[in-house]
Structures are given as structure tokens and as C-alpha cells.
Amino acid sequence: MAERTAKTPYEGETELAYLKRSTKLCRALAEDPSAAPVLTKRWNRVAIISDGSGIPGMGDVGPISALPFVESKSEVFRRLAGIEALPLVLASGSADGIVRAAAMLSPSVGAINLEGISEGRCLEIRERLQAQSDLPVFQDNLDAIPIVCLAALLNALRLVGKPIGEVTIVISGTDLEATPMVEFLAEAGASDIIVCDRAGAIHRGRPGPTSWVMESLAQRTNPRQLRGGPAKALAGADVFISLSGPPVLDPGLLASMGPRAILLYLTDCAPEFFAQAGNPGNQALTATTCPALPNHLTNCLVFPGLLRGSLDAMARLINMPMKMAAALSLSGMIPEDVLGPELLIPQA
């Protein structure tokens, strides 16, 4: 074999050249930390943090068992938004441990995505992290679900010709996501929102067990102070949103709703479940989290783009105007001439 005569510029000194360059960048950042967006990849990097205590559809599976789920989400970030997402599972059984670990990562990433953390700790962790760091902290149930739900609702309302400020919305479920859902719908102009649990409509002064979530909902919703079970709340209502528990599919209850009602199911159920329910008799428009049915409500429609925009803008938090812009943009992706009962929201 003939001996090479030509040499590359750094042949034999690749490592040295790399170290020289990185040292130079370190000095530049020490003098001017604001140059990080230009000199590092921090602003294209998201940390996906989980402790495995609340994996969707499975519950508490532990950190190791949660890793495939978190790795899959990092791949969605990469494919749909070109974001380098770090899948990180933490062996911590407390909110304090997760907050400390996530806060220490802030110099390396441009945003934090909390994933698969139990409902009891998730909101606390999100609020504490947002207060302690200068990075946006995102969580699907608290941020993405209200966005995708509002996008589908706005298009359904366009189709039936009802302004959001004039409809009655009934929400089933008082899980943690009920509060951001109510806040988001109210920001969009909804004024008549009723939240129900197993005991019926939540209202001020309702007797029986309560919690801070239910007390907050009682102050923000049910302006007519409606009392009674789901049947009373659904009678004449325009929109039904199922957030938790088995979805209400009783044809009699749904038929009592107003004409051309809108049904949004954010609970996991098989397509056969909806097929067995039949048509409620009032030409309802339906969107569900079931991938096999039209109008699939999935967080994948939200988190890649919202985090992409947050990183590009070097945002310090994801606020209400940003989320509202995302919902309006998602809704606007369905042109008027193709909008229909089976196309209320884009496909992922």
C-alpha cells in the first residue's frame, strides 16, 4: 500500500485541537454568560424528568420501568421538532429530591419536561421548579391537555355555530388537570363551566369531603350554583369534557344535552366502548384519546411545537398567552372547507 503524503490540518492533534477550542469557549462564557445560546447547544436541549410514579395507563412502575416511556418521548421530540431531549429517570420518592435534581440540571438544558410523575406531587414540583429556575417547566396534563382540548373545541364550535362565551360546559373529573382546564377555557372566553365528581356538581358550600382543588374549582366555576348529579348538569349543556374515570356514555344522559352537543373524552377507552354507546340522538361531535377513532386528542400535537417555540424564543416560562397562541394555531390548521365532524383537529 502506498504511503500517504497529504495530511489533514489537525492529524495527530485532533484531541488537542478540540480541547483548545473548548477551553476558548469556556473562557468566553466565563466573561459573558449571555453568549451561551451562540456558543453551546443548551437552547436545543430539553430534560425529560420522571420518577416512574405516574406513567400513563400504568401508574407507579418505578424509575427503571419508566425509562422506555421517557426514551420514546425523547425520540418524538427529535423527530417532530429536532430537539435533543435527555431521558432522565430519578430514583427519588419525594418532591424535594426531584426538585433538587432538576434544578441542578438547569445549566445544561433550555427547558424541563416533567413526565410520569404522580398527580399528588406533580403540580408542587412544577411550581417549585418554575420558581427556582429560569427555564420553562412543561407537563402534559397541566399544559398540553388543555391546549389540544381547546383547539378541538374551538373547531367544533365553529362547525355548530356556537360562540364559546354562550355555551354551557360540563367537566367530569376533579383530578389535577381540572384546574388548568378550567383556567384555560375561561381565558378563551367560556363563562358557564360546571365541574362534576361522583357526588355531582361542585358548588360553593357543598357539604362532604373536600380538598384545595375542589375548593378552588367551587370558587371559579358553576356561576348558577347548580346542584345535583351529572343528569342535572348535562341537561341542556352544549359541551361535555370527560377528564377522569369511566366516560359518561349513557345515551339518555347525552340525549338530554343541547342540540349538536360536543363531547371530548380525555379518558382511555377502547373504540368498542364508544361503538356500544351508539349515537346519543342529537348528532353529537366527538373527539377522544383513542387513536383508532377520528379526532384523536393526543399530546403529540402540542409538546414538540410548544417546546420548540419556547427554546427558539429562549423563554423563561410557558405562560398563558403562549399556550393560547398554540391552541389557536392548532385549531387554525383545519381550513374551513375541510372542517367536519371527523376532522376537528389535525392528525399527529
N, C-alpha and C positions, 0 to 999 in steps of 0.2 A: 504494500500500500504506500502510495506516495506521501511524503511528509508535507503537512500543511505549512504554508509560509505566511498567509494572511492571518491576522489576529484581530479579534473583536476589541473594542475600546477598553473594556474592563475585564478581559480574560485573565483569570488567575487572581483577580482582585474584586470579584463580584460582592462578596460579603463585606469587604472593607468599604466599597463604594456605597453600599446600602446603609451601612452604619453611619458613614459620613453624612449622607443625605438626611437620615432620620434625626441625627444629632442637630443638624442645622435647623430642621423643622421644630424640634423641641425648644431650641433657643428662641426661635421666632415666636412661638406660642407663649413662652415664659414672659417675653416682652409685651406681647399683645394677644391675650386670650381670645379676643373677639375675632381673630383670624381663623379660628377652628373650622368654620364652615368651608373655608377655601383649602386649608392645609390638611384636613382629616376627613374621614368618611363618617364621622359621627352623625351628620344630618341625613344619612340614608340608612340609619340603623335603629331598629326597634327591639326592645327586650320583651319577650312574651314570658310572663311570670305566672307560675302556678304552684300550688302545693298538693294538687290532686284531690282536694276535699269536696269539689263540686263539679265534676265532669258531666256535661250534658247527657242525660239519659242513663247515667250510671251512678252518680253520686260520689261518695268518698271512696276512691280507689287507691289513694296514696300516690306519692311523688313518682316512683318508678313506673307504675302502671299508667300514669298520666302522660308520660313522655311521648308516646306515639301520637297522641292527640295534639300536643303542643308542637311537635315536629311537623305534623300535617298542616297546621295553621301557618307555620313559618314558610312552608312551600307555597301556600296560597298567596301570602304577601309577596313572595319572589315572583311568581308567575303573573299575577294580576297587577302588581304595582311596582315591580322592580326594586322592592325594599329588602334589604338584608335584615332578616329577623332572627334573633337569637332565642332558641327554645330553652328555657331555664326552669327546671323544677326544683323547688326548695323543700328540704326536709325540716319544715318548721310547723309546729302545731299551734302557733299563736300569731295574732295580727302584728304584735311588736316585732317578731322575728322577720316577717315578710316585709314590713315597712323599713326596717333597718337594712336588710339585704338589698332591697330595690333602690333605696336612696343612695347606697354606696355605689350603685351601678351608673348613676346619672352622668358622670363624666364621659362614659363610653357610648351612650346612646342618645338619640334625639327624641324618643318617646317611649312610654311604657304601656304595654297592653296586659292587663290583668285577665287571666283566663282560668276557668275551672277551679275557682275558689268558692267555698261555701257561702250561701246567702248571708249567714249570720255575721261573717267577717268582711264581706266584700266591700260594702259601702264605707265602712270605717277605714279600711285600708286605702281605698281610693281617695277619700277626703284627706286623710293624714298625709299620704304621699303627695297629693297635689299641693298641699300647704307647705311641705318641706322641700320640694324640688322646684326647679324652674322649667320642668318638662310637662307636656301634656300627658295625662293619665287616662287611658281609654279602657272601657269594659263593655262587652257586648250587650248584656242585659240592661245596663243603665244608659247606654249611648246608642248602640246600633238598633236595638229592637224598636224604640220609639221612632227612629228615623224611617226605617223601612215600613213600619205600620202607617205612619202619616203619609208617606208617598203613595201607598196603595189606597188609603182612604181618600186623599185629595182627588185621585183619578176616578175612583168610584163615585164620589160626589159630583164630579164633572159630568159623568155619564148619566146620573139620575137627575141632575139639575137642582141640587140642594146646596145652599151655602153652608159652610161649616159652622157659622155663627148661629144658625137657626135649627140645628139638628139636636136631638137627644141621643147621647152616647152612654151606653151601659157597659161597664167593665166588670168582668168576673175574675176575682182573684185579688188578694191583698198581699201578694208576695212583694219583695223589694222593688221589682220593676214597675209596680203600680204607681209609685210616687213620681218617678221621672216621666212615665207615660202621661199622667195627668198634667204635669207641668208643661210638657211639650205640646199636648193638644190644646191647652189653654193659651199658650203662646201663639199657636196657629189661629186662634180665634174662637175655639169652642167654649161655650159658656154653660151648657147644661150637661154635666157629666155626673153619672151616678155609679159608684163603685159598690159591688156586692161581694159578700163572702157567704159561707154556708148559712149564716144566721139571717141573711137578707141585706137590704140596702144599708150602707153606713151613713149615719147622720149624727149631728151633734147631740150629745147627751144620751146616746144609746146605751141601755143597761147591758151588763155582762162583761166578759173578759175583753181587755183592750191592750193596745201597745202604742208606742210612739208613732209607728207607721199609720195605724188606724186613726189615731187622734189627729195626725196631720191631714189625712185624707178627709176626715169629717169636717175640718175647717175649710178645705179647698173645694169640696165637691157638694153635690146634691143641694143646689140653691133652693129647690122647692121643698126640701126636708121631707122627701118621700119616705114612707115607712112600709115595711112588708118584705116578702120574699122575692125571688127572681121573677115570678109571674107578674107581680105588681110593677116591678121596674121595667120589664120588657114590653109591657102593654103600650103600644103606640110608639115605641122607640124607633129611631132611624138607624142606629149603628150598634152592633154588639161586638165587643172585643173580649175574647177568652184568653186570659193570661196564664192560668194555672188550673190544675185539677182536670177531671174529665170534661170535655166540651159539652155545652148545653145543646143538644140536638133534638130535643123533643119537638116534633112538628107542630104540636098545639101551641107551645110557648112561642116558637118562631113565627107562626102564622099570626099571632097577636100583635106582632110588630107593625110598624107603619108600612105603606106600600113601597116596593123596591128597596127593601132593607139591605143593609151592608153587614156582612158577617166576616170578622177577621179572627182566625183561630191561630194562636201562637202556642198551642199545646201539641205535644207529639201524639199522633194517632195514625193508624193505617188508613189507606184510601177506602178500604171496605167499610170502615167506620162511618165515613161520610155517605157512601153509597146506600147503606142501610137506613140512613136518616130520611132519605127521599127529599123531594122538593117541599119546602115549608109552605108552599101555596101562595107566596107573594112575590115570586120572581126575584129572590134574593141574589145579591152579588157576593161571591165568596172568595176569600184568599186564605191560604193555610200554610203551615210549615211543612206540609207533605210534598216531597219532591215529585211524586208521581201525578200530582194534580196541577191544573193551571194556577197561575198567580201564586207562585212559590215564594213565601216570605222567608228569605234567608239573610243572615248577617253578612254573607259574602258580597252582597250588593252594596255594603256600606264600608266595612272597616278598611279594605285596601285603599279605596279612593280617599276616604276621610283622613287616614294617616299619611297618605302620600301628600295631600294638600297641606297638612299640618307640618310635615317635615320641610317641604319646599318653602313654606312661609316662616319657618323657624319659630313656630308658635310656642307660647309658654303654657297654654292650656287649650282645651277644646271647649269653647263656650257656646251659649245658646244660639247666637247668630250664625256661627259656623255650622252647627247641626241643622238649623232651619234651612240654610243655603243648600246643604247636602240633600235634605228631603225634597226641596223644591226642584233641584237639579235632577234627582232620580225620578220624580214624578213627570218632569218635562221631557224625559227621554221617550215617552209614548206619545207620538203625534196624534192629533185629533182624529185624523182619518182612519187610524187603525185601532183606536181605543175601543174596547169592547168587553163584554162580561168575562172572556177568557184571556184578556190581555190588559190587566190593570197596572202591571208593573213589569219592568224588563226582566228577562231571564239572566241568570248569573253568567 
